[in-house]
Amino acid sequence: MQIGVPKEIKNNESRVGLTPLSVSNLVGAGHSVLIEKNAGVNASYFDEEYEAAGATLTADVEKIWQSDMVIKVKEPLKEEYNYLREDLILFTYLHLAPNKELTDALLESKTTGIAYETIQLPDNSLPLLVPMSQIAGRLAIQIGAQYLESIHGGKGVLLSGATATPKGNVVIIGGGHSGYHAAEIAVGMGANVTILDVNATRLAELEQLFNGRVQTLISTPATIEKSIKTADLVIGAVLIPGAKAPTLVTKEMVAQMEPNSVIIDIAIDQGGIFETIDRITTHDEPVYNVSGVQHYAVANMPGAVPKTATQALTNVTIPYILQIANKGLAEALNSNDVLKKGLNTYKGTLTNEAVASALDLPFNASPELV
């Protein structure tokens, strides 16, 4: 199989779909790999490394998209829609629930779209999302601490506090992977940390993991409203696999927050949980102000640390890429229910129920694969 890796064109997206080591694995299995020139340079993976691993380098983007399978990090942008076609396997993060335009483009072109974020293990965990959730959660506190500085428009609060001064208050809505790793860094920095989640069992786990160093609360409109009133930093970390994130924080709640507090929504690529976040931002212009509160809504947070993020991502994607390449699409999906859950579009049919529900479209969860 020929596998193509284009350079990401999303704003400040410096990750790349394959590392040189991943290329070696694919070439060693008898496949050819076509990499766009300088695709990995911003992640410190250089063309000569890819060539040494057995890849062919080209500046011809169209040629790369003509491959049997294209491996990306982020969803195709509008400028790339013309490359979509019926006999293409596209393997990347798709996040279709809040993106009808891309969904329509995949369906109209009859592209096979396999989404990293909906591949799901029997225990309901998301193995290809976990490493990016980990990175985004850890980054969220790092970024939030920066935007709390007065020189960045914040209220001038140090999360750890200082002798005889209050610590910063961090509220994390969602106790999954992103929420846990956000709490891990916030606790490590010495902040007061509150985690809200609807799952009491998960909250008990978190209390045990943090040895009682976090406050846990059942997430309800009332507990969210009360918690964020005095928060310096609020992290949105709610994810429903494949589906649009629910709106949990209203405009009225945000308006009650203290001036120059900071909100960061890790789940913005799935629609986000804050009513006041009405647009996705970029690493170039990451924040905007609503009701006196700074809102950070960058959809590709791990793109800020592309070396680490690319390594973490390709560690978990390469086994699935090899399965598709070695067995062919139909056999790979039919023989692996975990991988099959990643199928979102196939020959003009939407195959993911959560996406279909979010976009009010028909779907077929079990199309005949050929």
C-alpha atoms as one frame of an Amber mdcrd trajectory, in Angstrom:
protein
   0.000   0.000   0.000   1.158   3.553  -0.667   0.829   5.826   2.343   1.007
   9.598   2.071   1.796  12.185   4.744   1.096  15.836   3.843   2.348  18.787
   5.847  -0.328  20.092   8.221  -1.755  23.459   7.169  -3.850  24.306  10.234
  -2.648  27.444  12.032   0.563  26.637  13.932  -0.036  22.895  13.649   3.517
  21.599  13.722   2.820  17.928  14.430   3.277  15.404  11.637   1.442  12.149
  10.919   4.439   9.811  10.968   7.878   9.878  12.570  10.913   8.431  10.764
  10.636   5.380  13.045   7.017   4.881  11.946   8.152   5.119   8.344  10.750
   2.421   8.993   8.053   0.139  10.375   5.856   0.619   7.311   8.669   0.272
   4.769   9.898  -2.816   6.604   6.431  -4.318   6.164   6.637  -3.788   2.403
   4.741  -0.507   1.999   5.810   2.720   0.309   5.631   6.043   2.121   5.407
   9.441   0.474   6.170  12.445   2.706   5.738  16.108   1.810   9.043  17.962
   2.003   9.529  19.725   5.349   6.384  18.072   6.753   8.136  17.299  10.025
  10.679  20.080  10.296   8.739  22.084  12.912   8.584  18.975  15.072  12.354
  18.492  14.625  11.964  15.607  12.194  13.994  16.393   9.098  13.755  15.271
   5.498  17.051  13.386   5.582  15.752  11.306   8.502  12.676  10.330   6.522
  14.760   9.454   3.473  17.086   7.344   5.631  14.001   5.529   6.937  12.948
   4.685   3.374  10.393   7.384   2.568  10.158   9.252  -0.716  10.084  13.046
  -0.337   8.086  15.278  -2.671   6.854  18.854  -2.840   3.860  17.738  -4.914
   0.981  17.801  -2.413  -1.526  16.450  -4.932   0.667  13.396  -5.495   0.693
  12.706  -1.752  -3.104  12.877  -1.591  -3.283  10.344  -4.437  -1.893   7.695
  -2.070  -4.059   4.762  -1.010  -4.081   5.987   2.588  -3.313   9.485   3.869
  -2.145   9.878   7.454  -2.664  13.278   9.065  -2.910  14.768  12.519  -5.752
  17.260  12.138  -8.883  17.245  10.003  -8.672  18.427   6.384  -9.285  22.140
   5.942 -11.439  23.591   3.156  -8.363  24.051   0.969  -7.850  20.271   1.076
 -11.403  19.165   0.284 -10.629  18.916  -3.431  -8.176  16.096  -2.661 -10.893
  13.888  -1.151 -12.023  10.995  -3.344 -13.873   7.699  -3.255 -10.895   5.328
  -3.119  -9.053   7.282  -0.408  -8.586   6.090   3.175  -8.107   9.108   5.429
  -6.808   8.347   8.928  -6.640  11.362  11.265  -8.472  13.277  13.969 -11.770
  14.273  12.335 -13.989  15.697  15.131 -17.028  15.718  12.843 -19.786  16.363
  15.404 -19.406  20.170  15.323 -18.271  20.287  11.677 -21.046  19.650   9.172
 -19.081  21.204   6.313 -16.295  18.626   6.571 -18.801  15.821   7.135 -20.620
  16.803   3.941 -17.328  16.955   2.040 -16.368  13.447   3.165 -19.796  12.065
   2.314 -20.020  13.766  -1.080 -16.541  12.571  -2.069 -17.279   9.088  -0.657
 -13.964   9.173   1.215 -13.372   6.533   3.878 -12.804   8.607   7.012 -11.341
   6.856  10.051 -11.152   9.080  13.122  -8.488   8.631  15.755 -10.821   9.979
  18.422 -13.557   7.342  18.041 -11.366   4.223  18.104 -12.517   2.646  21.344
 -11.383  -0.279  23.501 -13.854  -2.645  25.214 -13.450  -0.688  28.471 -14.676
   2.418  26.555 -11.266   4.101  26.684  -9.989   5.964  23.630  -6.397   4.831
  23.017  -5.595   7.315  20.236  -7.045  10.260  22.129  -5.457   9.523  25.513
  -1.926  10.832  24.766  -3.236  14.097  23.328  -5.658  14.457  26.243  -2.733
  14.006  28.581  -0.715  16.688  26.814  -3.637  19.110  26.481  -4.515  18.704
  30.167  -0.964  19.415  31.268  -0.619  22.317  28.848  -3.893  23.851  30.027
  -2.477  24.651  33.461   0.797  25.879  32.008  -1.073  28.156  29.598  -3.606
  29.237  32.202  -0.843  30.240  34.604   0.661  32.400  31.871  -2.608  34.171
  31.054  -3.227  34.866  34.728  -0.129  37.061  34.667  -1.017  40.752  34.455
   1.364  41.241  31.518  -0.897  38.865  29.557  -4.145  40.510  30.660  -4.728
  38.322  33.718  -5.637  39.180  37.278  -2.052  38.856  38.487  -2.461  35.629
  40.449   0.298  33.070  41.000  -1.323  29.640  41.210   1.027  28.461  43.946
   0.600  31.632  45.956   3.413  32.741  48.244   4.028  32.809  51.994   1.034
  34.353  53.776  -0.905  34.796  50.507  -3.817  32.796  49.064  -3.198  30.081
  46.513  -4.865  30.301  43.120  -8.185  28.514  42.620  -8.384  26.077  39.709
 -11.716  24.517  38.744 -11.696  21.560  36.361 -14.981  20.451  34.821 -14.571
  16.828  33.769 -12.539  14.165  35.534 -11.385  12.094  32.550  -7.862  11.933
  31.134  -7.553  15.636  30.350  -9.071  16.656  33.651  -6.871  14.292  35.632
  -3.668  15.502  33.991  -4.702  19.129  34.376  -5.279  18.486  38.074  -1.944
  16.694  38.331  -0.055  19.794  37.171  -2.241  22.226  39.127  -1.748  20.258
  42.356   1.962  20.042  41.636   2.073  23.829  41.294   0.403  24.192  44.687
  -2.999  25.510  43.585  -6.344  24.860  45.245  -8.001  22.392  42.851 -11.670
  21.471  42.478 -12.766  18.743  40.053 -16.398  18.359  38.989 -17.762  15.271
  37.261 -21.119  13.479  36.955 -19.557  10.128  37.875 -19.271   9.651  41.644
 -17.116   6.545  41.200 -14.617   8.486  39.117 -14.530  11.276  41.691 -13.751
   8.725  44.412 -10.897   7.410  42.254  -9.537  10.927  41.827  -9.681  11.611
  45.564  -7.665   8.457  46.135  -5.187   9.248  43.352  -4.543  12.696  44.774
  -4.558  11.571  48.417  -7.291  14.066  49.272  -5.396  17.060  47.831  -8.299
  17.967  45.522 -11.894  18.928  46.233 -14.356  16.786  44.269 -17.960  17.692
  43.517 -20.801  16.154  41.541 -21.220  18.322  38.465 -24.573  20.119  38.382
 -25.507  23.616  37.184 -25.559  24.751  40.824 -22.130  23.330  41.745 -20.571
  24.648  38.546 -21.987  28.126  39.130 -20.810  28.246  42.737 -17.349  26.858
  41.961 -16.413  29.160  39.107 -17.465  32.357  40.931 -14.216  32.346  42.872
 -12.074  30.517  40.315  -8.950  32.100  38.891  -8.684  29.432  36.187 -11.478
  27.216  34.826 -10.652  24.226  32.625 -13.290  22.573  30.436 -12.356  18.897
  30.069 -15.590  17.133  29.128 -15.601  14.596  26.294 -18.342  12.344  24.947
 -16.774  10.030  22.330 -17.595  11.274  18.844 -20.346  13.583  20.070 -20.594
  17.329  20.460 -19.622  18.456  23.936 -22.595  19.612  26.047 -22.933  23.274
  27.026 -22.454  23.275  30.797 -21.325  26.817  31.594 -23.780  29.562  30.676
 -23.187  33.221  29.887 -24.764  34.124  33.200 -22.291  31.915  35.071 -19.308
  33.451  33.283 -20.582  36.958  33.989 -20.321  36.193  37.726 -16.621  35.312
  37.525 -13.998  37.722  38.805 -12.505  40.161  36.248  -9.486  38.892  34.292
  -9.981  35.274  35.289  -9.146  32.687  32.632 -11.202  29.988  30.891  -9.587
  27.234  28.810 -11.746  24.726  26.923  -9.783  21.595  26.050 -12.863  20.136
  24.303 -13.319  23.050  21.905 -12.602  20.792  18.910 -15.771  18.918  19.915
 -17.789  22.116  20.329 -16.764  23.088  23.857 -18.745  23.400  27.099 -18.811
  27.197  27.525 -21.701  29.165  26.040 -19.450  32.226  25.819 -17.008  30.482
  23.489 -18.522  31.121  20.080 -15.414  30.675  17.960 -12.240  28.627  17.825
  -9.024  30.579  18.298  -5.486  29.905  17.075  -2.014  29.858  18.540  -1.474
  33.217  16.804  -4.428  34.831  18.600  -5.357  32.402  21.377  -7.541  34.494
  23.697 -10.445  36.916  23.600 -12.431  38.611  26.334 -16.087  38.067  27.212
 -17.663  39.627  30.314 -14.205  40.588  31.528 -12.982  36.966  31.419 -10.183
  35.727  29.159 -11.252  32.818  26.945  -8.693  30.443  25.431 -10.199  28.262
  22.684  -7.344  26.787  20.634  -8.425  23.520  19.010  -4.945  22.069  18.528
  -3.285  22.724  21.867  -0.738  19.854  21.557   0.503  21.497  18.349   2.422
  23.872  20.606   4.699  20.996  21.689   4.988  19.106  18.389   8.062  17.015
  19.150   6.534  15.467  22.260   3.032  15.318  20.773   4.097  13.651  17.517
   6.024  10.977  19.385   3.121  10.331  21.746   0.586  10.185  18.924   2.503
   7.955  16.528   3.336   5.528  19.332  -0.358   4.653  19.446  -1.401   5.135
  15.816   1.237   3.011  14.082  -0.187  -0.398  15.132  -3.556   0.523  13.577
  -1.937   2.005  10.476  -0.022  -1.237   9.988  -3.188  -3.299  10.382  -4.926
  -1.372   7.596  -1.868  -1.399   5.356  -1.093  -5.090   5.878  -4.617  -6.484
   5.710  -6.446  -3.984   3.542  -9.328  -1.858   4.773 -12.172  -4.407   4.833
 -10.256  -7.211   6.542  -8.622  -4.838   9.033 -11.973  -3.382  10.109 -13.867
  -6.658  10.093 -11.208  -8.375  12.187 -10.839  -5.612  14.768 -13.902  -4.120
  16.438 -11.732  -1.543  18.206 -10.451  -0.150  14.921 -13.890  -0.459  13.312
 -15.272   2.061  15.803 -12.988   4.602  14.208 -14.905   4.406  10.931 -16.931
   7.610  10.537 -17.661   7.756   6.782 -17.634   5.053   4.123 -18.623   5.318
   0.463 -20.945   8.246   1.070 -22.489   6.819   4.254 -22.134   8.232   7.758
 -21.290   5.356  10.095 -20.942   6.983  13.529 -24.143   7.335  15.547 -22.878
  10.140  17.809 -21.871  12.258  14.830 -25.180  11.540  13.099 -27.089  12.577
  16.207 -25.131  15.819  16.553 -25.672  16.757  12.906 -29.181  15.274  12.524
 -28.112  13.024   9.660 -28.941   9.398   8.802 -26.300   6.758   9.486 -25.512
   3.095   9.033 -23.259   1.703  11.734 -22.614  -1.551   9.842 -22.110  -0.895
   6.121 -20.951  -3.769   3.953 -17.183  -3.338   3.661 -15.511  -4.272   0.409
